[in-house]
Amino acid sequence: MYPQLEVDPELTERTTKVRLLSSHSDAQVALGANSDAKAAKRAPQPKWKRALVRHVPVFQWLPGYNMEWGIDDLITGITLGLTIIPESIACALLAGLPARYGLCSAFIGPLIYLIFGSIDKVIIGPTSLVALVSVQFTVGRPIEFAFLLTFLSGVVQIIMGALRIGFVFEFISMPVIKAFSSATAILVIESQIKVLLGIKYLVPGLISSVSTLSSRIGEANMADLVMGICAIIFLLLLELLERVARCQKRSKALRICCRYLSTSRNTLIVFIAGIVSYIWLGYREQLPYSLSPSAISSLPNFTVPSLTIVTPERSYSFWQILQELKVGIIVIPIVGILTNISIGKLTPKGLVDTNHELLTVGLCNMFGSCVQAMPSSGAFTRYAISTACGLKTPMANLYLGIIVLLALSFLSPYFNYIPEATLAAILICSIFTLLDFKLPLRLWRESKRDFGIWLLCFCVCVLFGVEVGLFVSIIVTALHLLFLWARPEILVRIQEMEDMQYISVLPGNGIYFPAINHLRSLVLKACTQADFKITVVIDGHKITGLDYTAAQGISKLSSDLCRQSDASSSILLILYRFPEHLQHLIDVTDNLVFCESEAKVKEFLTQESLRNGHINLTAHIRASIDLGYKIDIE
Amino acid sequence: MYPQLEVDPELTERTTKVRLLSSHSDAQVALGANSDAKAAKRAPQPKWKRALVRHVPVFQWLPGYNMEWGIDDLITGITLGLTIIPESIACALLAGLPARYGLCSAFIGPLIYLIFGSIDKVIIGPTSLVALVSVQFTVGRPIEFAFLLTFLSGVVQIIMGALRIGFVFEFISMPVIKAFSSATAILVIESQIKVLLGIKYLVPGLISSVSTLSSRIGEANMADLVMGICAIIFLLLLELLERVARCQKRSKALRICCRYLSTSRNTLIVFIAGIVSYIWLGYREQLPYSLSPSAISSLPNFTVPSLTIVTPERSYSFWQILQELKVGIIVIPIVGILTNISIGKLTPKGLVDTNHELLTVGLCNMFGSCVQAMPSSGAFTRYAISTACGLKTPMANLYLGIIVLLALSFLSPYFNYIPEATLAAILICSIFTLLDFKLPLRLWRESKRDFGIWLLCFCVCVLFGVEVGLFVSIIVTALHLLFLWARPEILVRIQEMEDMQYISVLPGNGIYFPAINHLRSLVLKACTQADFKITVVIDGHKITGLDYTAAQGISKLSSDLCRQSDASSSILLILYRFPEHLQHLIDVTDNLVFCESEAKVKEFLTQESLRNGHINLTAHIRASIDLGYKIDIE
């Protein structure tokens, strides 16, 4: 009846395109609108060129690059640069590394992502999330472990991308991602509160950290706290300016001014606090608050990281390093890529090629480790800034990289003047965006199961570490999906067709081996209650898949129906509307038939009722009325 | 229209029964046949009595026990007893234990199964499968490890049964079970060939065992080999008598005689070989072939096994024992219960209450460990015998247990006269039933995927051990099921309704979070090719489930359709026939509507085509003919 252009998902993407294209280009004739211009656009390109454009997205936008985009990108790049510098320093400190190593990630990542990155608004660099997770694997170990973790994360990401197993990320559901990021926010905030209070210790785990903090609360340094709180208030106030910038009533100049003040708030506070420290140190020898650890002022060397680590105390072979890093080399790549995927889903394009993203971030990390960078990924804070500033293309990465490089070459000595409490304030304020407690409330109202997953993930993340929480909740959600195959929805009803009763069985999904016993027991239970008198019809029109075990189970069901009834009669099992390509799997027995049409089913039912004795319609109606059902007789 | 008695699988089993019963008892009035007798049968019993009958099946058949059953059961019991004695000795030797310990399992298991067992034809006792697996965990360790493994297996089985997680066994598909048992057969046969050759060594793994065997083939003892081959020929000949027994043409006496000769063949060969050894030893001091290890003649003491093991060499704490037994305490319970479930599926009742079976076999093992038994389970060989002898009730277990106890008390000294090669021959002949290479051939023809699973399981079992093979194949099949949720069947077509084109999307299954990106990308791809001009209709009538992530994905899809088209127009997303209880999860956006009827869809399509410009029917038909489609105009 209809001109159906079936797009079989099993077919390659290419075929799909071709099929739909042909339908489309013909339909265009009818539509008649701007079809010429578009047809020109779709002129066939050589294969290598298409592959190049697909794998190296810089070729997609560079040819059409123009002045207008350039200005927007320059402004965004500079703003991002000014944001990423203090953020990187803060993340490096969170990861237990000197400031410099954060900045190294902040210039190499964007430069590589500029060429290979497929999501415009992802800005690669250190993030508090990755820093928080990686510190668990590198804490108390030589600093080389951090670079090697970066290197190995990159390698694992590239391997995952090359093997095209990016689809496994689809097994991380939104409640899990949200709970995971909220838990991270809580952990980061907790870890920064001690910095705000000027108390120094390194204890793994939230509970022991909180108990240590409460026992040492007396050691709190008021100057650090005051500095931190001032910084937080300053940041919050400047964040409020964003609202002014959005208000259409104000003059344009004021709005632009407010936006830049707001987006560069991190840099401003670092700058102001740095100047305060600098001037103060001109008068006194020591400050009442602590400054960030001293940094070496120089560009990093490009050296391929050694796979063995030798320190004065001991040397580690590659195997020993792997044993020390444990699951870190799996967790860091996954955590790193998760943010990028989440950001990708927020962008208008909406679709993320996870494998390409894995390869790109893997490259960033691999090259990053050569310039002593920490593991890096995209960040929501930077996504928000690039959206606010109106980023057009990844070119902003170039300007951003240059600014970070300049900072690294010339400003490093001045990083020592930044108070630690200021950096803590920046981290706390930026991580707040990840805290989302509206979602669990909604889930509680609308989907208790999703809420349960959220709660589980959140609690395990907070109590036992984010990597454990992520792992546990992925396993639990996967087990739930498996359970759905074991207990699919199967509707068993006693129906009637022209006064002949039959047991109608309607499986809602494909029937695979874990479900077949469930199906059999449901049918047999219904048959037992109906005294093995009436025919069973399994309606297979919703069945999309069947494996050998399940097919055998259906054959067995038919012999069950044979054996359980009296020796003289056996119940007929009608398989109605079963997909044809699945029928050959089922062994045909004496009392099993396939039917494609309702008329055929009726024929079989009539035959059976003649053989077994007809069910009295009038008596049945009385029975049905007794049961509270109403039957329409046509 | 129909009097529907919906059996929601989510409801408890109880409700299901009640609902169907009420329909049934009313229907009975109409049917009018033997309803009174059955109604009396179904007279309500007190709740505790029903629970007792359900959990202690002995009460199901004992009240109605009669003479006729008794005779059949007695004959079966004696035959089984005569079979299980040599088999138990052989299995004990296979497990690296003295003969006595096999017999201990062979009397305690049946006596407990008599009371609690739910599958008539399962006869608990040592099996070569369990023996083969358990020897890997106990080899080279003190003998107490074997009893403790029995005890812990029982505890694990009882815990699994009590937690009602028996349904996990449904995740073991038939190809996996078949490959697993074929591999076991291969491994048992390989392990017995060296016994037939009279070569003694203990090497784990098939490859190293085969290489050891081939390097030491020169040490083969001809007398052992001759004895073994004679025994095998004898057993095969007596097995052939079974065919005579089945032949209806022969006289009844001959048939009965043949059947008993055939079913007691194991005992006969042991008896004959034992007598030969006994007489021979009267003349010579040593025999040319090896006899089974010496056994102590006494009934076992009933002692609760100690959870610590102290040997002259070293002592093991409970924790150390667990570390030594490793995954054994999980694998043995699973392997043990697998056979029972498989047998249960072969019986006419066909349905196995896995949790009840776990509890029962768990009890058998727990009590077994108190009388120094090895881990035990049902066996296919014994199932075949009890079917052939016409077992009526589990009462046969009683006679069987008594015979084994008698053998244990009085015959133990004579076990020393049984040649080892005879026992090897018994094991080889009995394990042959498990070898099934017809299935993989059929799978190869009909379901390549199932064949792949079979091959994987078989190869891994043979090369790396049965427990590894079982684990790997369960994981692989589970991953495949998960993958089905990530890439479900989704049919995307361009359809038309009264000359209005639309993109029809028909998901075949429930849409859960792993699939939502796939769905979105398929729809967006189709929309891109159709230039974002025509409405998208997602037909949800096959959807049985939706989670929060997927629901959000659908809302996002609608905003994708909004953003990607020109600012002026947005594509309408019609969600057609979505189950009502899932609708509230989806955020309603401007361009997303729910429709229940086709008329409503048509209304929306008309509205949209008026808004976006009508698609010319005539031009469209021309285009369709170009494409090779034919359209019927009504």
Interface residues (C-beta under 8 A of the other chain):
Chain A: M1 Y2 P3 Q4 L5 E6 V7 D8 P9 E13 T16 K17 L20 L21 S22 S23 H24 D26 A27 Q28 V29 A30 L31 A33 K38 F167 E170 F171 S173 M174 P175 K345 P348 G350 L351 V352 L443 E446 S447 R449 D450 T477 A478 L481 L482 L484 W485 A486 R487 P488 E489 I490 L491 V492 R493 I494 Q495 E496 Q501 G508 N509 G510 Y512 F513 P514 A515 I516 N517 H518 R520 S521 L522 L524 K525 A526 Q529 A530 D531 K533 K542 T544 G545 D547 Y548 T549 Q552 K556 D560 R563 Q564 H584 L585 G613 I615 N616 A619 H620 A623 S624 D626 L627 Y629 I631 D632
Chain B: M1 Y2 P3 Q4 L5 E6 V7 D8 P9 E13 T16 K17 L20 L21 S22 S23 H24 D26 A27 Q28 V29 A30 L31 A33 K38 F167 E170 F171 S173 M174 P175 K345 P348 G350 L351 V352 L443 E446 S447 R449 D450 T477 A478 L481 L482 L484 W485 A486 R487 P488 E489 I490 L491 V492 R493 I494 Q495 E496 Q501 G508 N509 G510 Y512 F513 P514 A515 I516 N517 H518 R520 S521 L522 L524 K525 A526 Q529 A530 D531 K533 K542 T544 G545 D547 Y548 T549 Q552 K556 D560 R563 Q564 H584 L585 G613 I615 N616 A619 H620 R622 A623 S624 D626 L627 Y629 I631 D632
